[in-house]
Amino acid sequence: MELVRARLSDWTPSAIDAVCFAPEASGLKLLALSRQNGSVELWDTETWHCRLSSCPTSPPEGRAAVALLWAPDLASAEGWRLLSAGLQQEIVEWDLETMAILETTTSGAGAIWALALEGQTMAAACEDGTLRLFSLAEGRGSVVHVRRLAVGQKRLLSVGSCEGFLYTGGSESRVSKWSLATGVCEGSMCVEEAGKEQTLVWKVVPLPDEMLAAGDSLGFMYIFDTVACVALQRFAQHQADVLALCAEGDLLVSGSMDCRLCHFHRQRGSQERYAFTEVKTCHSHDIRAIAIDPTKDPDHWTYVSGGVAGCLVVQRVFRKLGQEDRTARRKAQPRECSAFSSFLQKADVAQQRRLVLCQMEQKLELWHLKEPTSQLLQEDESWTPSKPQLLISLSLKAATATPGLCSSALSPEGVRVAASDAGGTRLFEIDVKELQVRRVKALPTELAQSTMRCMHFSEDRLICARWEGGIRVLALGLHPKTRVAAGAQGPRDAPGVGAGLADLGGCGRGSEGL
């Protein structure tokens, strides 16, 4: 094809709500990332590409995870667990090999805004103003509610843990200190208010030497002494809500709705105070999440940030201030990782019919690229190809009312389209001339009710990779009542689209491969 590059349809990236590095003790070079479309991704921190993604199983307002947490698995010597929580009022544990949902636990207290881990006890900051404590001691797949702490009358937005204490912030203009052993509030630290409006404490982060950082809705960032429960410092580097905070060693990074990243370094000496050092403006929209790589490097820290723009930004900060040369500064420029996910957005091309199928988050678009005229190309050097034409826009209506598409495929002849979401897999026949779409209903139940990670047409076969693991091959053109065994060849000239299905083995946990 003559087409080199074209922008066929508008693509809107999904916002990043939370990021979390795997602990250094785990040995996993992974970053967990959650998006507003409900998907949770695992990124390789050495190559900075998306290794695996979960299925977007619900609308953005219902399933998006706003908190991520890594926890050790005591039942396994080297096992680690990934948990998430959000406005869907559930705590979800993920299978790290397939990114399928392993277990869900209801909070019993409404939406969950933040998670924190202290030993094998996980604390959840909930919408009803309570802290819900869950035990992870029973190992993988087990999240058991053990206690409820009534912190306030309004919602809790943040929680942090350190040395047996839990620190909570919410919509009541204060930060509270709670003993995990006794369940008693041992102190309260107040933040400023603007008039009669109460201030929201969006984020709290424990710091070394019994200090605590907090970011609020007025754009202030506080450093508190958690023993005396008093404010030591207040920074006003931001002009809007401070939504993200992260600390590692002597580095503290804050992110805000004003698109600014601010760096603070701890000054060693008698005062042991933090000092503002620099500001980064590499984001174009609100910053919602920041995480610092726990891997120890003698020269610099590496941290990531993300937000509404949907782009993951990787940056380096030198440990020793004032010793950067020009070469080091050039190498330390922010690195932007594309928000485009090959798991959730893709395009298929039917070369023979000059058709392109674009998979969006909630719909499929079929575009036609007109054939160029060779005579025009020779006579007029300024000639440009005609604009692509949108033929069909296709949306799936699943029984679960979930709009997130997981995979799709277009046949080489451009006459069939397969699509899959959380509600199952569907096959369609397309008549481009008449602009008609007909759904093929004679699909095996196992295929129709399964979510596919990837699909591909090969001659008269549709090859599907199930999200939970395993390959399914559907023979197209078979009689509906004909069943095909694994590896068998079915008749290729039979009329219609049948239900011949071959199972080529599993590729998930415990499988021996194909």
N, C-alpha and C positions, 0 to 999 in steps of 0.2 A: 504494500500500500504506500501511497505517496505521502500519507499523513505522518508528520514527525511529532508535532505537538499541537494539542488543541484543548481548549477548556470548554467542555460540552455543557456541564451543568454546575450550578452553584453548590459548593460543598462547605458546610458549616461544621467546624471542629467541635468536639464535645469537651466541655470544661473539665479541668482537673480539680478534684475536691480534696484529695489526701495523697500523701506520699510517705513511704516508710522504708528505710534501709533494713535489710536483714542484719541482725547483730553480728559483730566480728567473731564471736565464739561459735557461731553456726557454721562458719566456713563457706556460706552461700554468697556468691557474688550477685545478689539479686536486690532489686528495688521493687516494692509493691506500690502500685498506683491505681487509684480509683477515679472513674470519670462520671460525669453527670448522667450519661446514658445508662448507668447501672452496671457497667462492665468493670472488672478488676483485672489489671494487667501485671505481668511479671517482666521486668526489664533486666537485661544483662548489663551489669555495671562496668564490665571490661570493654565491651564493644558498643554499648549504648544502643541496642536495638530491642524491640519488643519480642520476647521469647514466647510468651503464651498469654492468652486472654480468655476471660470467662465469657459466657453468653449473656448479652443484655436482656435479662429476663423480665423486666418491668418498665413502665414509663419512668422517665427521669425523676419525677416528683415522688415516686413511690419506692424506688429500689436503690438509689444512689447511696454509696457508702461515704460518709463524711469522716470516718475514723478507721484507721488500720492499726493492727497490733501484731507483732511477732512474739511467740511464746515458746519456751522449750517444752518438749514432750518427755515427761519423766518416765513413761513406759518404754521409750526407745532411747538408747544411749546417744544416738546422733540425730534424733528426730527433732523437727521444729514445726510449729503450727502457725498458720496465718488466719487471723480473725478480722472481721470487719463489722461495722454497725453504722446505722444511719436513721433516716426518717421513717423507714419501714417498720420500726419498733422491734427489730429482730437482730440478734447477734448471729453472724454467719461464719462458719468455719469452712475453709477451702481446701480441696485436694491439690497439693502442689504439683502433681504430675499431670493432671488433666484440667485443673481449674474448674472442676465441677463442685457443686455445693455438697459438702460432706455432712453438715449438721446445722440446724437452725434452732435457736432458743429465743423465746419471746421475753422481752424486758419486763413486761407487766407494769410499765410506768410511762408508756408513750415513746416518743422519739428519743433516740440516743445521739448525743452531740459529741461525745468524746469518750475515749477509753484510756486506761492506765493499768500497768501491771506492777504488782508488788509481791515478789515471791511467786507463789502459784495462785494468788488471788487477783482477779481482774475487777476493776472498778469501772462502772459505766455511769456517766453524767446524763441524767434523764430530764425529760420535758416537764415532769411534775414536781421538780425541785428536790428529788431524792437521788442518793447514790445507791446503786444496786451492785452488790458484791457477788461475784461468781467464782466458784472453785474450778481450777483446771487440773487438779491433782490426779484425776482418774485417767488422764491421757487423751490421746487423739480421739476426736469425735464426742467428747464429753464436756459439757459446760453446765455446771450445776449452780443454781441460785442458793446462796447461803445467808444473805443478810440484807437488810434495808436500813439506810441511814437518812433520816429526815433532815436535810440541810437547810432548806428554805421553803417559802411559799410559792416561789416562781421558778422558772426553768433554770437548769444548770447547763452552761455552755462549754465548760472546760474542766479538766481534772489532770493532776500530776501527782506522782508518787516519789517518795524518797525516804529511806531509812525508817520504815514503819509508819509514815505519816502520809495522808492524802490531802492535797490542796485543791480546792474547788473555787471556780469563778462562775458567775451567772449574771442575771439581770437585776441584781439588787445592789450594785455599786460597791461590792466588797469581795475579798478573797478570804476563805475560811480554811482553818487548819484542823484536821481531824486525825485522831489516833486510830490506827487500824486495829490495834489490840483491844482497846476499851470501847471504841465507838463513840467517844466523847469529843466535842469541839473544844480545842485548847487555845484558840485564838482567832482573831478576825482582823483583817487589814483592809482599810477603806481606800477607795479611789475618788477622784474629784467628780462632781456632778455639774451639769450645765443647767442652771435654773431648777425647775421642779422635776425635770426628766432624770430618771435613774440611768446610770451608765452600765453598759454591757461589758463584761470582762470576757473577751473572746478566747483568750489563750493564756495558760499558765505553764511555765517551764521551770523545774528545779535547777538550781545552779550549785556549784561547789561551795563548801564552807557555809552550809546552812543559809543560803540565799535563794531567792525566788524572783523570776521575771514574769511580768504580766502585761498584756496588751489590751487596751480598751477601745470603746467606740468613739472616744474623743480624739483619738490619734496619739495618745500618750503611751509610753512604755515605762514601767516602773521596775525598780530593783528593791525588793523587800528583805529585811532581816527576819527570818522565820522564827528566831528565838524570842526576840523582843516584840515581834509583830509590828514593826514600824517601817515606813518607807525610807530607804537610804538615798535613792536617786530617782529623778523623773526626767525623761527625755521627750522632747517635742519635735522630733525630726520628721514626723509624718503629718499629713494634712487631712487624713481621713482614718477610718477604722483600721486598727492593727489586727489583721485576721490571722497572721501566722507568726510563730516564734520557734526558734530552734537553737540549742546550745550544745557545744562540744568543746571540752577543755576550756581554753581562754577565749573562745570565739562565741559571740551571740549575734544571730541574724534575725531581723524582723522584716515582715512584708505587710503591705497595706493595700487598701483600695485606691490609693493614689499612684499605684504602679511602681512604687519605689522599694528597693531593697536597701536596708541600712545595716552596716557592720559595726559591731561594738567589740572592743578588746579589753580584757581585764588587765589593769595596771598593777603589777606586783609592787608591793611596798607596804608602808604602814597603814595606808588608807584602804587598800584592796578594793578600789573602785573600778567601775567600767567607764570607758571613754569612747565616744563616737569617733570613728576613723574615716569612713567613706560611705558613699551612696552609689547604688547601681540603678540605672534606668533602662534595663534591657527588656522590660515587659511593656506591652501595650494596653493591658487591661488589669483588672483586679487580681491581686496575688492571694491565693487561698491556702497554699501549702508550701512548707519548706522542710527539708531534711538534710542533715549533715552526715556524710559517710563516716561510719565509726572506725574504718580501717586507719590505723595509725601510719602517717607519712611524716618523716622528719622535716620536710620542707614546707608543706602546705596542707590545708584542708580542702576537701571537695564537697560541695553541697549542690542540691538541686532545688528548683522552685517551679511552681506551676500555678495556673489559675484559669480565669475565664477564657483566655485566648486558646487554651488547649495545648499549648506548646510546652514541652519540658525543657528547661534551661539548666545546663550544667556549668558550674563556675568553680574556680580555684582561688583560694585566699592564702597568701603567704603567712607563715607563722611569725617570721621576724620582720617587723615593719621597717621600711626605709632601706631595705637591701635588694629591692627589685631593680634589675637593669632593663633595658629596652627589649632585649630578646625574651626575658622572662615575662614581661608585661604582654608581649605579643602572643606568647603561648598561653597566657592566662585569660585570653578573651573568652567571653561566654560562648558556649556551644549550644545551639538550638537543635533539639531532637524533634523531628516532624511529628505533628499530631495525627497524621494519617496512619491508620492501623490497617495492615493487610488482612487482619482477622475480621474486621467489621466493615471495611469499605474496599471495593474492588471493581474492576471492569473486565468484561469478557468481550471478545471480538469475533464476529462471524465474517471471515475474510471473503467468502463467496458472495455474500449478500451486502457487504459493506455496512454491517450493523454493529453497534456498540451497546452493550448492556451495562449500565452504571448502577452499582448497588449503593444506595444511601442508607442512612440509619433507619428510616421508616418506609422507604418505597424503592421501587425499581424503575429506571428510566431506560427506554429503548430508543436509540438515536440512529439516524441514517446519514451516511456520508455520501454525497453525490459523486458520481464518477466524473473526473476532470476530462476536458476535451483536449486531445493532443494538439489539434490545429490551433486552438487558442493559445496554448503554451508556446508554440513556435512563433506565432504572429505578434503577440503582445507580451512583452517581458514584464509589464507591470500587473499582469493578471493575477488575481488571488482566488483561491478556491472558494466556492460558495459556502455559506454557513451551514453547519449540521442542522438537521431537522428532527425535532422531537416527535416521535410517532406514538408511543404508548407510555403512560405512567401507571404503574401497577402497585397496589398496596394489598397487603395480606390482612385478613380479619380473622384472628385466631380466637378460639373459644375463651382463652384467658385474657383477651383484650390487651395483648402486649405488642407494641409497635416495633420492637427492636429486631431488625433482620440480622441473621447470623451468617448466612452464606447464600450464594446463588451461582447459576451457571447458564450459559447460552450455548446451544448446539452449534456445531460448525456450519450447518446449513441455515441457521437462523430461524428454524421452525418450532423449536421447543425451548422452554425456559423452566428451570427448576429453582425453587426458592425455599428457604427454611428459616423458621424462627422458633421461639420457645414453645409455640403451639403445635409444631410439627413441620412436615415437609410436603410441599405441593408441586405438582407438575402441570405445565400449561402448554397448549399448542397455539401457535401464533400464525395468523394470516396477515402478512404485512400489507398486501394490496387492499384488502377490505378493512384493515385496521381492527381485526377481531381477535379476541382472546378467549379460548375455551379451556376450562379446567378438566384435566384427566382425573377421573374419580376411581379408576380401577388400579389403585396402588395397594400393595400389601400393608396390612395394619401396622406391622413393625416399622416400616419405613415412614408411613404417614404420620405416626405419632412420635417420631424421634426427631431430635434436634441435630442437625448436621454441622460439623465444623468446616467442612470443605466439600465441594461437589465439582465433578468434571464429566463432560460428555466425551466418549471415545467410541466412534463409529455408532453402533446401535446399542451402546451400553451407557448407563449412568452410574458413575462410581462415586460413592458417598463415604465420608469419614464421620462416624458418629462422635458427638461431643464427649461421651463417656468412654470412648475407645472402641475400636473395631471398624472394619471396612465392610460395606454393603455394596453389592453390584446388582443393579436392576437391568434386566434384559428388555429392551424396548421392541415391541412388535410381536410379543408372545400372546397367546390366548389367555384371558384372565384367569382361567382355572389351572393353567399349567404351572408347575413348580419346578424350579431348576436347582439341582444340587450344586454344591460348591465345586467350582471349576468346570461344570458341564457346559456344553455348547448348545444353545437353543436355536430354533429355526429363525433365520433372519428375514424371511420373506413372508412371515405370517402377518395378516392384517391387524391393525389396531395397536394400542399400547397396553401390554399385559402386565401381569404381576409376578413375573419370574424374578426371584430374588436369590442371590448367592451370598453366603457368609464366608468371607476370606480370613476370618480369625480376628482376634482382639489385639489392640495395641495399647491397652491401658495397663493398670497396675496388675502385676502377676501374670501377664501374658507372655507367650514365647515368640511373639512377632508373627509376621506373615509367612 
